[in-house]
Amino acid sequence: MARRAASVPRRVLAALSILARTGAVASSLVTLIIPVSATVLGSLALGAPIVPRQLFGMALIAGGLVAVDARLGVLLRRGPSARTS
């Protein structure tokens, strides 16, 4: 039991170091991807239909990601040639 308790602080420190490097906004953007991935995986693995309302929600999430994460917006404005260099 003591071994498991000792590994928890390392995980917390790893998460906090990622947060310190990327910032709170960039780290929180990951949570927006969860509903999209769950919908897509549910459709692929279980055959659940994707309805227009879900597509609209995915588009809103994509728009929010572009609006909040300036780096993604800059890449999209530059075009495909900027992604390869």
N, C-alpha and C positions, 0 to 999 in steps of 0.2 A: 504494500500500500504506500509506503514511503517513497518508493521509486516513482510511482505515478504522480504523487504530489510534487516531486522535484521537477518533473518535466513540464508541468503546467506553467510555471513562471517563464520558462524559456519560450513557450509558445506566445505568451503574453508579450514578452519582450520583443519577439520577432514581429508581432502585429504592430506594436508601438513603433518599432524602427521603420517599418514600411509606412506607417502613418506620418512619421516625422520626415521621411524622404519625399513622399508624394503630396502631402498636404491633406487636409480634411475633405476638401471638395472632391479631389480626384479619388480619394479612397471611398467616399460615399457613392460615387457614380457606379461602383460595382453592384450595389444593391438594386439599381434600376434594371440590371440585366437579368435578374432572377425570374421575374414573371415571363419575360420573353423566352428565356431558355426553357422554362417549365412548359410553356405552351407548345413550343416547337418539339420538345422531347415527347410530350404527351401525344402529339399528332403522329410523330414518327414511330414511337414504340407501341402506342396503344390504339392508333388509328382514330384518335379523337379529331373531329372536324374543327377547322379553324374558321370561325365566323367573322363577318366583316367588322363587328365591334372589336374583336381581338386585333385584327389588322390595324384598325384605327388607333388602338392603344399602343401597338408596337410603333406606329408612325409617330405618335406623340412622344414616346420614350426616346426614339431616335432623334427627334427634333430637340428634345431637352438635353440629350447628351452633346449634340453639336453646339447648342447655345451655351452650355455651362463649360464645356471643355474647349478652350480656345485653340488648343493645338490641333484638334480634329477639324475644326472649322477652317483653320489656315491650310491644312492639307487638302481639304475639299476644294477650296478656292484656287489653289495652285494647279490642280489637275494631276493626272496620272504620272507625269514625268517627275514630279517632286517626291513621289512615294518611293521610287526606285533609287534615288540618289541619296 
